[in-house]
Amino acid sequence: MATTTTERSAVVIGGGLIGCAVAAELRRRGHDVALLERAVPGAEASSAAAGILGPQLEHEEDGPAVDLGLAGREATLAWARVIAAETGVDVELGEPGALVKALDDDEARALERRVAWQRARGLRAEWRAGERAAFLPDDTTLDARRYAQGLAELAKKRGARVTAGVPVVGLVHDGAAVCGVRLADGSELRAGHVVVCAGAWSTIVPGVAEAAGLSHGAVFPVRGQIVELAGTPGLVPTMVYGGKGYVVPRKDGRLVCGSTMERVGFDKSVTAGGVRMVLDKAIKLVPAIAELRVNATWAGLRPATADGLPLLGKTRAPGLLLATGHLRNGVLLAALSGELVGALVDGEEPALARLCDPGRLAR
Ligand SMILES: Cc1cc2nc3c(=O)[nH]c(=O)nc-3n(C[C@H](O)[C@H](O)[C@H](O)COP(=O)(O)OP(=O)(O)OC[C@H]3O[C@@H](n4cnc5c(N)ncnc54)[C@H](O)[C@@H]3O)c2cc1C
């Protein structure tokens, strides 16, 4: 592999949604980019996701995380158009709108409060007292597998060198700075910037936690299980959400039901208890789906952090950046993360990135 150490070059570790978005944006900004993925792009959490773009349904309280989510939704919709134009991949945006149902009295009161603060800040949200539900017309969905494929294509089309089947096994240092990565065959790939987008594995990529001043557990896996049902188009017109469960319709009628939030290490098993929990919630939300055939089940590992916010930006080691820890919102925030990392690499200081500064979790 060719080596390069100029300021305008980057190595991206990991080919999930985040790594591909970062690579695509850095290419747009004129950097030389190599992306290294140990398996294939989209192999992990990114292709397991339901694809909800739900900043309004995700947050119970107002705050800076909502600002991040709203900016993420806007960026994703813009990138969906760019992906279609530059690669021809349709990420299959869903029918806009989310019906958020209260499953008990406490949830109903919380949901009514949520509608009130969202309307007060100028967002569209409607309380439907008769249904004990809120309708959020601007939250929406996409097909996460298609999005992962589209972002990988976008990065490649723009000239990033995307290599599958190559795990990064270490960092290369120049004094305190990080100036490249080490591969299993002992070779080195040098670059002005190394961006770690290795999902739930980010702080166990050898050398990353040490260089960034983080613990090995700063990013940890949270398992999510999904059950896909064989529905028909129009049966569930828009996504239905409630009690942290959801039913997301795909264009062809399939229904993606999720999900669990489990701290079980790097175990991607689908379990009887997980499937029961997912289906219990889904059937409460949309009773008619009880009769449908189960198409498939799967599980993925969300990259989590202690405060639930991503780690996005420069670290104490010059040249080393992190773009990870997106937990339940990696689809929603991939495009925005690409934009923020691109800006940071180019020395800009976008206000939204401050919230996600990796330094806040440094030891
Ligand atoms: C069941 C489930 C449902 C979800 N639903 C939603 C949703 O509806 N909306 C939403 O916004 N988010 C959702 N998410 C969250 C979202 O999927 C994640 O936040 C997002 O995919 C994280 O992307 P990533 O690129 O950081 O990680 P990943 O997709 O896990 O990618 C990391 C990549 O790094 C690679 N890698 C790891 N170590 C190395 C190494 N040493 N060298 C090279 N490569 C390496 C891995 O192989 C992997 O491909 C869901 C997640 C799950 C599991």
The ligand as an SDF file (V2000), in Angstrom:
LIG
                    3D

 53 58  0  0  0  0  0  0  0  0999 V2000
  -30.7780   -3.2050   16.4130 C   0  0  0  0  0  0  0  0  0  0  0  0
  -30.3050   -1.8080   16.1650 C   0  0  0  0  0  0  0  0  0  0  0  0
  -31.2130   -0.8460   15.7360 C   0  0  0  0  0  0  0  0  0  0  0  0
  -30.7700    0.4520   15.4810 C   0  0  0  0  0  0  0  0  0  0  0  0
  -31.6640    1.3630   15.0000 N   0  0  0  0  0  0  0  0  0  0  0  0
  -31.2580    2.6380   14.7460 C   0  0  0  0  0  0  0  0  0  0  0  0
  -32.1660    3.5810   14.2080 C   0  0  0  0  0  0  0  0  0  0  0  0
  -33.3160    3.2570   13.9290 O   0  0  0  0  0  0  0  0  0  0  0  0
  -31.7260    4.8540   14.0050 N   0  0  0  0  0  0  0  0  0  0  0  0
  -30.4460    5.2480   14.2950 C   0  0  0  0  0  0  0  0  0  0  0  0
  -30.1130    6.4120   14.0990 O   0  0  0  0  0  0  0  0  0  0  0  0
  -29.5570    4.3460   14.7740 N   0  0  0  0  0  0  0  0  0  0  0  0
  -29.9280    3.0690   15.0090 C   0  0  0  0  0  0  0  0  0  0  0  0
  -29.0470    2.1450   15.4930 N   0  0  0  0  0  0  0  0  0  0  0  0
  -27.6960    2.6010   15.8310 C   0  0  0  0  0  0  0  0  0  0  0  0
  -26.7860    2.6040   14.6350 C   0  0  0  0  0  0  0  0  0  0  0  0
  -26.9330    1.3960   13.9240 O   0  0  0  0  0  0  0  0  0  0  0  0
  -25.3460    2.7740   15.0890 C   0  0  0  0  0  0  0  0  0  0  0  0
  -25.2100    3.8670   15.9640 O   0  0  0  0  0  0  0  0  0  0  0  0
  -24.4330    2.9860   13.8790 C   0  0  0  0  0  0  0  0  0  0  0  0
  -24.6460    2.0020   12.9050 O   0  0  0  0  0  0  0  0  0  0  0  0
  -22.9830    2.9970   14.2930 C   0  0  0  0  0  0  0  0  0  0  0  0
  -22.2300    3.0780   13.1130 O   0  0  0  0  0  0  0  0  0  0  0  0
  -20.6590    2.8870   13.1690 P   0  0  0  0  0  0  0  0  0  0  0  0
  -20.1610    3.0960   11.8020 O   0  0  0  0  0  0  0  0  0  0  0  0
  -20.1170    3.7180   14.2770 O   0  0  0  0  0  0  0  0  0  0  0  0
  -20.4690    1.3840   13.6830 O   0  0  0  0  0  0  0  0  0  0  0  0
  -20.5240   -0.0160   12.9070 P   0  0  0  0  0  0  0  0  0  0  0  0
  -21.6170   -0.0720   11.9150 O   0  0  0  0  0  0  0  0  0  0  0  0
  -20.4990   -1.0680   13.9620 O   0  0  0  0  0  0  0  0  0  0  0  0
  -19.1890   -0.0060   12.0690 O   0  0  0  0  0  0  0  0  0  0  0  0
  -17.9320   -0.1310   12.6590 C   0  0  0  0  0  0  0  0  0  0  0  0
  -17.0550   -0.8700   11.6690 C   0  0  0  0  0  0  0  0  0  0  0  0
  -15.7160   -0.8970   12.1320 O   0  0  0  0  0  0  0  0  0  0  0  0
  -15.1480   -2.1280   11.7720 C   0  0  0  0  0  0  0  0  0  0  0  0
  -13.9720   -2.3600   12.6210 N   0  0  0  0  0  0  0  0  0  0  0  0
  -13.9440   -2.6210   13.9480 C   0  0  0  0  0  0  0  0  0  0  0  0
  -12.6730   -2.7840   14.3670 N   0  0  0  0  0  0  0  0  0  0  0  0
  -11.8760   -2.5960   13.2820 C   0  0  0  0  0  0  0  0  0  0  0  0
  -10.4580   -2.6300   13.0630 C   0  0  0  0  0  0  0  0  0  0  0  0
   -9.6030   -2.8790   14.0780 N   0  0  0  0  0  0  0  0  0  0  0  0
   -9.9860   -2.4060   11.8130 N   0  0  0  0  0  0  0  0  0  0  0  0
  -10.8360   -2.1680   10.7720 C   0  0  0  0  0  0  0  0  0  0  0  0
  -12.1890   -2.1440   10.9320 N   0  0  0  0  0  0  0  0  0  0  0  0
  -12.7000   -2.3390   12.1620 C   0  0  0  0  0  0  0  0  0  0  0  0
  -16.2820   -3.1230   11.9700 C   0  0  0  0  0  0  0  0  0  0  0  0
  -16.0940   -4.2990   11.2350 O   0  0  0  0  0  0  0  0  0  0  0  0
  -17.4900   -2.3200   11.4920 C   0  0  0  0  0  0  0  0  0  0  0  0
  -17.8210   -2.5520   10.1330 O   0  0  0  0  0  0  0  0  0  0  0  0
  -29.4270    0.8220   15.7110 C   0  0  0  0  0  0  0  0  0  0  0  0
  -28.5120   -0.1490   16.1190 C   0  0  0  0  0  0  0  0  0  0  0  0
  -28.9460   -1.4650   16.3380 C   0  0  0  0  0  0  0  0  0  0  0  0
  -27.9500   -2.5040   16.7410 C   0  0  0  0  0  0  0  0  0  0  0  0
  1  2  1  0
  2  3  1  0
  2 52  2  0
  3  4  2  0
  4  5  1  0
  4 50  1  0
  5  6  2  0
  6  7  1  0
  6 13  1  0
  7  8  2  0
  7  9  1  0
  9 10  1  0
 10 11  2  0
 10 12  1  0
 12 13  2  0
 13 14  1  0
 14 15  1  0
 14 50  1  0
 15 16  1  0
 16 17  1  0
 16 18  1  0
 18 19  1  0
 18 20  1  0
 20 21  1  0
 20 22  1  0
 22 23  1  0
 23 24  1  0
 24 25  2  0
 24 26  1  0
 24 27  1  0
 27 28  1  0
 28 29  2  0
 28 30  1  0
 28 31  1  0
 31 32  1  0
 32 33  1  0
 33 34  1  0
 33 48  1  0
 34 35  1  0
 35 36  1  0
 35 46  1  0
 36 37  1  0
 36 45  1  0
 37 38  2  0
 38 39  1  0
 39 40  1  0
 39 45  2  0
 40 41  1  0
 40 42  2  0
 42 43  1  0
 43 44  2  0
 44 45  1  0
 46 47  1  0
 46 48  1  0
 48 49  1  0
 50 51  2  0
 51 52  1  0
 52 53  1  0
M  END
$$$$
